[in-house]
Amino acid sequence: MFREFVEGNTKSRAIWRFQGVDLARLAGGQLLLESSFQSFRTHKGKIDQELLGQFTLVNQQSGVRVPLQPFSNHEFRRNIYNVSERNSRKDASGKLTLELRDEAGREVDLAKDVLQGGTFDVELACLSPGQFMGMARPDLFIRLPDRSFGISYLKGLLSIFLMLTMVVVLGVSAGCLVKGPVATMLTGFVFLIGVMGRGFLEQLTSEKILDNPKLEMRGRGMLDAIYRLPAHISPQIEVEDTAAQRVIKAIDSVELNALWGVKHLIPDFTQFDTTAFVANSFDVPWAESLLPNIATTVGFCIPWIVVGYYALKTRELEAK
């Protein structure tokens, strides 16, 4: 199940663990928690009031547990919880100062006690009795300082340019081996497989169903599939271990290993699609998106260029 629910006014908790948090990257040294939770009401209650939730910051190394001030869950839109603003008090001079206390009432420091080591947990509790608050793993994250939309847009264009570079290099290299129409068909075939058939190849070679990785996919080989179809055996059901089945699996393993090699010969063009980042106002990350795209482009283009060079050098050029 993608989304889980926490029952209100109980000990049920949703827990997120953040690792590698760099204090220097936080917005002005402030911890911003952005969330998008679902509210599920088992009874009408006060319909004009939103469900109440509460975050608790937990450092597993030091054992510090810091409950934060409750918040109202604004459904169907993003909620930004500023830890410094929501947990501050005015001193004698009227200046707001951050005041955090653990469950024992002792005052703690956000940077030294909670964020020490860059790893901490965020627990969520629903405070509305008889109600439920739903969430999934991506529904809570630490919001970093906003960056320029133009830079993110240029990163998206760079990913498209890298994909276009791969297509052009593949077409030119194929043209050094075969005729133009054949090279065009080969390039189009590789591109379509890299865009539309990558998930199918991954599913066949990884024994996992992409929609639900917890389920194993059996009957991936040709002979095993031919055996299962007339018998109406589901790919999730294990067949009886007989001598015939062992022979079938041994033969199918050869073709599946060959298919595994073919999968790595065709680049995954879906990773160049950064539309989701730009369209949802997220910065295109370097480490998770652009650097792998650059590495994939260089890793595939260099062998293609070498093959095309020697193919063009050794073949007899036609008279134009």
C-alpha positions as CSV (number, residue, x, y, z in Angstrom):
1,M,0.0,0.0,0.0
2,F,1.4,3.4,-1.0
3,R,-0.3,5.5,1.6
4,E,-0.6,4.6,5.3
5,F,-2.8,6.2,8.0
6,V,-2.2,7.3,11.5
7,E,-5.1,7.1,14.0
8,G,-5.8,10.3,16.0
9,N,-5.1,10.6,19.7
10,T,-3.3,7.2,19.9
11,K,0.4,6.1,20.0
12,S,0.4,5.5,16.3
13,R,3.3,7.4,14.6
14,A,4.6,7.9,11.1
15,I,8.4,8.1,11.1
16,W,10.7,9.6,8.5
17,R,14.5,9.3,8.8
18,F,16.7,12.0,7.2
19,Q,20.4,11.3,6.7
20,G,23.2,13.5,5.5
21,V,21.5,16.7,6.5
22,D,24.0,19.6,6.1
23,L,23.2,22.6,8.3
24,A,25.0,24.9,5.9
25,R,22.4,24.1,3.2
26,L,19.4,24.9,5.3
27,A,17.5,28.1,4.6
28,G,19.2,30.7,6.8
29,G,19.9,28.0,9.4
30,Q,16.2,27.3,9.8
31,L,14.6,23.9,9.6
32,L,11.6,23.9,7.2
33,L,9.4,20.8,7.0
34,E,7.2,20.8,3.9
35,S,4.3,18.3,3.9
36,S,1.2,17.2,2.0
37,F,-0.9,14.9,4.2
38,Q,-4.4,13.5,3.7
39,S,-7.2,14.0,6.2
40,F,-9.6,11.1,6.6
41,R,-12.6,11.7,8.9
42,T,-14.5,8.8,10.4
43,H,-17.1,11.3,11.7
44,K,-18.1,14.8,10.8
45,G,-16.7,16.5,13.9
46,K,-16.1,20.2,13.5
47,I,-16.1,20.5,9.7
48,D,-14.7,24.0,9.8
49,Q,-11.6,22.9,11.7
50,E,-8.7,21.0,10.1
51,L,-7.1,18.0,11.6
52,L,-4.3,18.7,14.1
53,G,-0.9,17.0,13.8
54,Q,2.3,17.2,15.8
55,F,5.9,16.6,14.8
56,T,8.6,15.2,17.1
57,L,12.3,15.5,16.3
58,V,14.3,12.5,17.5
59,N,18.0,12.0,17.5
60,Q,18.7,8.3,17.9
61,Q,22.4,8.8,18.9
62,S,21.7,11.2,21.8
63,G,18.2,9.9,22.5
64,V,16.8,13.4,22.5
65,R,13.1,13.7,21.7
66,V,11.7,17.2,21.0
67,P,7.9,17.5,20.6
68,L,7.1,20.6,18.5
69,Q,4.0,22.8,18.6
70,P,0.9,21.3,16.9
71,F,-0.1,22.4,13.4
72,S,-3.3,22.3,11.3
73,N,-3.1,20.1,8.3
74,H,-4.2,22.0,5.2
75,E,-5.4,19.3,2.9
76,F,-4.9,19.4,-0.9
77,R,-2.0,21.9,-0.6
78,R,1.5,22.1,0.8
79,N,2.1,22.8,4.4
80,I,5.4,24.5,5.4
81,Y,6.3,24.1,9.1
82,N,9.0,26.5,10.2
83,V,10.5,25.0,13.3
84,S,12.1,28.3,14.4
85,E,9.0,30.4,13.9
86,R,6.5,28.0,15.3
87,N,8.5,27.2,18.5
88,S,9.8,30.7,19.4
89,R,8.9,33.0,22.3
90,K,9.4,36.7,22.9
91,D,12.0,37.7,25.4
92,A,12.0,40.9,27.5
93,S,13.1,43.0,24.6
94,G,10.3,41.7,22.4
95,K,12.7,39.6,20.2
96,L,11.7,36.2,19.1
97,T,14.1,33.4,20.3
98,L,13.9,29.7,19.5
99,E,13.0,27.6,22.5
100,L,13.0,23.9,22.2
101,R,12.5,21.5,25.1
102,D,12.6,17.7,25.2
103,E,10.0,15.5,26.7
104,A,11.6,15.9,30.2
105,G,11.3,19.7,29.9
106,R,15.0,20.3,29.4
107,E,16.0,23.0,27.0
108,V,17.8,21.7,23.9
109,D,19.7,23.2,21.0
110,L,18.5,22.4,17.5
111,A,21.9,22.2,15.9
112,K,23.9,20.6,18.6
113,D,21.4,18.2,20.2
114,V,18.9,17.4,17.4
115,L,20.7,17.8,14.1
116,Q,24.0,16.5,15.4
117,G,25.6,14.1,13.0
118,G,23.2,15.0,10.1
119,T,20.8,12.1,10.9
120,F,17.5,12.4,12.8
121,D,14.0,11.2,12.7
122,V,10.7,13.1,12.3
123,E,7.7,11.5,14.0
124,L,4.2,12.5,13.1
125,A,1.2,12.1,15.4
126,C,-2.5,12.9,14.7
127,L,-4.0,14.8,17.6
128,S,-7.7,14.8,16.4
129,P,-9.6,11.9,18.2
130,G,-11.4,9.5,15.9
131,Q,-9.8,10.9,12.8
132,F,-7.0,9.6,10.6
133,M,-4.1,11.4,8.9
134,G,-2.7,9.7,5.7
135,M,0.8,10.0,4.4
136,A,3.4,8.4,2.1
137,R,7.2,8.5,2.1
138,P,7.4,11.6,-0.3
139,D,4.8,13.5,1.6
140,L,7.3,15.0,4.0
141,F,10.7,16.5,3.2
142,I,13.1,19.2,4.3
143,R,12.7,22.3,2.2
144,L,16.0,23.8,1.1
145,P,16.4,27.4,0.0
146,D,14.6,28.3,-3.2
147,R,16.7,28.4,-6.4
148,S,16.2,30.1,-9.7
149,F,13.6,28.6,-12.0
150,G,15.7,29.6,-15.0
151,I,18.7,27.5,-13.8
152,S,16.4,24.5,-13.2
153,Y,14.9,25.0,-16.7
154,L,18.4,25.1,-18.2
155,K,19.2,21.9,-16.4
156,G,16.2,20.3,-18.0
157,L,17.2,21.5,-21.4
158,L,20.7,20.1,-20.8
159,S,19.2,16.7,-20.1
160,I,17.3,16.9,-23.4
161,F,20.5,18.0,-25.2
162,L,22.4,15.0,-23.8
163,M,19.7,12.6,-25.0
164,L,19.7,14.2,-28.4
165,T,23.5,13.9,-28.5
166,M,23.2,10.2,-27.9
167,V,20.6,9.8,-30.7
168,V,22.8,11.7,-33.2
169,V,26.0,9.8,-32.3
170,L,24.2,6.5,-32.6
171,G,22.7,7.4,-35.9
172,V,26.1,8.6,-37.3
173,S,27.9,5.6,-36.0
174,A,25.3,3.2,-37.4
175,G,25.5,5.1,-40.8
176,C,29.2,4.1,-40.9
177,L,28.2,0.4,-40.9
178,V,25.0,0.2,-42.9
179,K,23.0,2.2,-45.4
180,G,21.1,5.3,-44.3
181,P,17.6,3.8,-44.2
182,V,18.8,0.8,-42.1
183,A,20.7,3.1,-39.8
184,T,17.6,5.3,-39.3
185,M,15.5,2.2,-38.5
186,L,18.2,0.9,-36.1
187,T,18.4,4.3,-34.3
188,G,14.7,4.6,-34.0
189,F,14.4,1.0,-32.7
190,V,17.0,1.6,-30.0
191,F,15.4,4.9,-29.0
192,L,11.9,3.4,-28.8
193,I,13.2,0.5,-26.7
194,G,15.1,2.9,-24.4
195,V,12.0,5.0,-23.9
196,M,9.1,2.6,-24.0
197,G,10.5,-0.9,-23.4
198,R,13.0,-0.3,-20.7
199,G,10.5,-1.1,-17.9
200,F,9.6,-4.4,-19.6
201,L,13.2,-5.4,-20.0
202,E,13.9,-4.5,-16.3
203,Q,10.9,-6.6,-15.3
204,L,12.0,-9.7,-17.2
205,T,15.6,-9.6,-16.0
206,S,15.1,-8.6,-12.4
207,E,12.4,-11.2,-11.4
208,K,10.4,-8.3,-9.8
209,I,7.1,-6.7,-10.9
210,L,7.7,-3.0,-11.3
211,D,4.3,-2.0,-9.9
212,N,4.9,-4.1,-6.8
213,P,8.6,-5.0,-6.2
214,K,7.6,-7.3,-3.3
215,L,6.1,-9.8,-5.8
216,E,8.2,-12.1,-7.8
217,M,7.6,-12.6,-11.5
218,R,7.9,-16.2,-12.6
219,G,7.5,-17.7,-16.0
220,R,9.8,-15.1,-17.6
221,G,11.4,-17.5,-20.1
222,M,10.0,-18.5,-23.4
223,L,9.5,-22.2,-22.6
224,D,8.2,-21.5,-19.1
225,A,5.7,-19.1,-20.5
226,I,4.6,-21.6,-23.2
227,Y,4.0,-24.2,-20.4
228,R,2.0,-21.7,-18.2
229,L,-0.3,-20.3,-20.9
230,P,-2.3,-23.5,-21.7
231,A,-2.4,-24.4,-18.0
232,H,-3.6,-20.9,-17.0
233,I,-0.9,-20.6,-14.3
234,S,-0.3,-17.1,-13.0
235,P,3.3,-15.7,-13.1
236,Q,3.1,-15.3,-9.3
237,I,2.5,-19.0,-8.7
238,E,5.4,-21.4,-8.4
239,V,5.0,-24.6,-10.4
240,E,5.9,-28.0,-9.2
241,D,9.7,-28.8,-9.1
242,T,10.0,-31.6,-11.6
243,A,12.7,-32.8,-13.9
244,A,11.0,-31.2,-16.9
245,Q,10.7,-27.9,-15.1
246,R,14.4,-28.0,-14.2
247,V,15.3,-28.5,-17.9
248,I,13.0,-25.7,-18.9
249,K,14.5,-23.3,-16.4
250,A,18.0,-24.2,-17.5
251,I,17.2,-23.5,-21.1
252,D,15.4,-20.3,-20.3
253,S,18.3,-19.1,-18.1
254,V,20.5,-18.9,-21.2
255,E,18.1,-16.6,-23.1
256,L,17.4,-14.5,-20.0
257,N,21.1,-14.0,-19.5
258,A,21.4,-12.9,-23.1
259,L,18.5,-10.6,-22.6
260,W,20.2,-9.1,-19.5
261,G,23.2,-8.3,-21.8
262,V,20.9,-6.7,-24.4
263,K,19.3,-4.6,-21.7
264,H,22.7,-3.1,-20.8
265,L,23.5,-2.4,-24.5
266,I,20.5,-0.2,-24.9
267,P,20.6,3.1,-22.9
268,D,17.8,4.0,-20.5
269,F,16.4,7.2,-22.2
270,T,13.7,7.6,-19.5
271,Q,16.3,8.9,-17.0
272,F,16.8,12.0,-19.2
273,D,13.2,13.1,-18.6
274,T,13.4,15.9,-16.0
275,T,9.9,17.2,-16.8
276,A,8.6,16.2,-13.3
277,F,11.2,18.4,-11.6
278,V,10.6,21.5,-13.7
279,A,6.8,21.2,-13.9
280,N,6.5,20.8,-10.1
281,S,8.9,23.7,-9.3
282,F,11.7,21.5,-8.0
283,D,15.3,22.0,-8.8
284,V,16.9,19.4,-11.0
285,P,19.5,17.8,-8.8
286,W,23.1,17.3,-10.0
287,A,23.9,14.1,-8.1
288,E,20.7,12.3,-8.7
289,S,19.9,13.4,-12.3
290,L,22.5,15.4,-14.3
291,L,25.7,13.6,-13.3
292,P,24.2,10.1,-14.1
293,N,22.9,11.5,-17.4
294,I,26.3,12.9,-18.3
295,A,28.0,9.6,-17.3
296,T,25.5,7.6,-19.4
297,T,26.1,9.9,-22.4
298,V,29.8,9.6,-22.2
299,G,29.8,5.9,-21.5
300,F,27.7,5.0,-24.5
301,C,28.9,7.6,-27.0
302,I,32.6,6.8,-26.7
303,P,32.2,3.1,-27.8
304,W,29.8,4.1,-30.5
305,I,32.3,6.7,-31.9
306,V,35.2,4.2,-31.8
307,V,33.1,1.6,-33.6
308,G,32.0,4.1,-36.2
309,Y,35.5,5.4,-36.7
310,Y,37.0,1.9,-37.4
311,A,34.0,0.9,-39.5
312,L,34.4,3.9,-41.7
313,K,38.1,3.5,-41.9
314,T,38.1,-0.1,-42.9
315,R,35.2,-0.1,-45.3
316,E,35.4,0.7,-49.0
317,L,34.0,4.1,-49.5
318,E,31.4,4.4,-52.2
319,A,31.8,6.7,-55.1
320,K,29.4,9.6,-54.8
